[in-house]
Amino acid sequence: MEKYFEFYSPVKLLAGEGGIENIPYELSNLGAKKPLILAAEPIISNKIIDILLGALEDYKMDVGKVIHDIPIDSSIEVVNDIAKIYRKIGCDSIIAIGGGSIIDTAKGVNIVVSLGGESLLDYQGVDSIDKNLRPLIVAPSTSGTGSEGTAVSVIANKKKNIKMEFISYKVVPDVAVIDPRLTVTLPMRLTASTGIDALVHAIEAYSCLQKNLVSDLYAREAIKLVTENIYKVMFKPKDKDLRFNLLLGSFLAGVAFSNSMVGMVHAIGHSVGAVSGVSHSDAMTILLIPCMKKNLGLCHKEYDEIYDILKGEKNKVDNKAEKCIEELKSLLVSLSQQTGLPLKLHEVGVKKEDFKEIARISINDGAASINPLAVTEKIVYEILEESY
């Protein structure tokens, strides 16, 4: 019998082309009338924003403001500034349409405006988000972070040079919209790197210490959807079926790790991002294989099963776990050859003198405690050396 576990996913999913047009109806159901819109720059330039604004106008909804100058790695200061704008113009809800940083920023803003504080820093720590938040609808424009279905918001604290995680089921969006029109113009480099981010979410969710029967179902399907579609889309970037499958895989991976957590790839990846300014998805790509090798001794069963997912059937072969790692490495190399995806830390500007600080921060990251193998500074150093 499975040991006791809990699983929670309150987000409503609007899946498929046409999802954007249904956002006003969902806002209305949530009692909202004046949303603040946070949008990525490409959403403005490719006119997707016009579809959303047109739908809101048809529903006679008053848009408070459209903000589209949010940095890639959002910060506490950015969140606090947007919260002031939200209050000043009297908004009652948020629509986030963009990548992970846009969605995480929206979650952070929602925490501040809903709980009445002046700064997101007021809500650090466990159980500090103690009441329901205001309506939040998100539509991802990348198929990677899964933020549309997660209970996590990652925001940079520039003063302390760390990325802070605000974790609570109350930050999960009310509605997630996965519409392939949002990703058909995503450059191949970003398609590959964000897709690998989703794959890492699923692999770590499937192999970490808090995994459970239900999160495994989501993680397995996410692994299947990402690995079956990510290389194909390199040659058919406008194919909405491929794009949709990647978006759905990302969403499922996000729900999976929201209930089971992640592991060492994320623990070290967060630190590499904070110390050396490496994008999250690039860090995931570079660190996945070395971390899987370290976890191999404790994850043979899970990696055996992932190998079967990759092959589409159960295989009676020796060393499936090792072959799983080799298959994933081969996928990364192929994507790198197609898009220039970095596979080593020196390619993204990490310096060896950063290793000490990266290791120090990594062992204190929450994801490290859920990793099958105990994460020590020595282990982190060895992974960094192999990744360099």
CORSULHU-V273854 format. One record per helix or strand of 2 or more residues. SS is the DSSP state (hx for helix, st for strand). FROM is the first residue (numbers start at 1). TO is the last residue. Records with the same first field share a line. If there is no record, write none. Layout:
# CORSULHU-V273854
SS: FROM-TO, FROM-TO
This chain:
# CORSULHU-V273854
st: 12-15, 35-39, 65-67, 93-98, 135-140, 152-157, 162-167, 175-178
hx: 20-29, 41-45, 48-58, 76-88, 100-115, 120-123, 147-149, 169-171, 180-182, 188-207, 213-229, 232-234, 240-260, 264-276, 280-298, 300-311, 320-339, 345-348, 352-362, 366-370, 377-387
